[in-house]
Amino acid sequence: MRRTRGLRPEDADLWYRVVQSVTPMHARPPRPLTAMDPTPTAEKPHRRATRIEPFHIGERASRDHVAIRPQPEPAVQMDHKAFIRMARGKLAPQARIDLHGMTLAEAHPELIHFVLGAHAAGHRLVLVITGKGRRGTEGGAIPQRTGILRHQVPHWLTMPPLAPLILQVAEAHLKHGGGGALYVYLRRTR
């Protein structure tokens, strides 16, 4: 904690002479100067910390103290009734693309070509199958992300040239691929 201190008497005298020699830009009374108090001020006590329960290394934490924050639902941009039907798997996709086994360099241009073609054809709902990702070996020193397409495709859909064409992106229903596929709801062609 930083303690404010007053001026020593010789500094206060010098400051007073400087203040008297200048003309203020705005009419305001000067602050009163205080000489340095020889007695130190008492420091404020620290805030009381919350009590931490004793623990042993390796034991599991109790669920009582863990704050679980639910992830916010994505905002629905499309018609709400159509979104509910889509989320329940009641709307059939008009076109689909399977990106399984492709590298990022192969999948990105294929996705752009597919979405542009589907939009030009007047399709509203298309299915993009990314796959869930392969489970790698768990024993490596460097952790590796599984399902790189699953993580990258939603970002591609929010970037140009695809972003202006897309109204909504949502995880597919289980009968259309679940977590390994995405519904892409396109805007109307004008």
C-alpha positions, 0 to 999 in steps of 0.5 A: 500500500502506498502511503501519501506523505506531506511536504517537508517545511522547506519544500512547502515554503518553496512551493508556496513561493512558486504558487504566488508567482504564477497566474492561474489559468482558471480561477480556483483556490489553491489547495492548503499545504500540509507539513510532513507529520512526524508520526507515521499513519497506521496502515489499513488492515488487509481484507479478510481472505476466505478460508481454504479447506485443507487438502491432500495432493491428488485428492478430488475437489468437492463439487460444492466449491466448483462454480459451473457456468453454463455456456451461453446459447448462440443467438438465433438469427433465423426463424425460431420455428424453423430453428426448432425444427432444424435442431430436432432433425425435422428439416432435411438438408438439401445438400451435404459435403463430407470433409472426412480425411481432408487436410485443412488445405484441401477442405477450405477451398472445397467448403467455399466452393460447396457453400457458394454453389449451394447458395447459387442453387437456392438451397437453404439448409446444407449439412457440412460433415467434419467428423469428430476427430480421431482419438490419438495416443494419450501418452505423448509429451505434447498434447495434440488437438483432435478433430481439427476440421471440427474446430476450424470449419465454424471459423471459416463459416464466419469469415469472408466470402462465406459469412454474408451468405450464412444466416445460422450455424448449429450442431447437427441432430444425431440422425444427421451426424451429431457433434461431427456435423454442422447445419448451415442455414443459408440466406435467401438469394436476392 
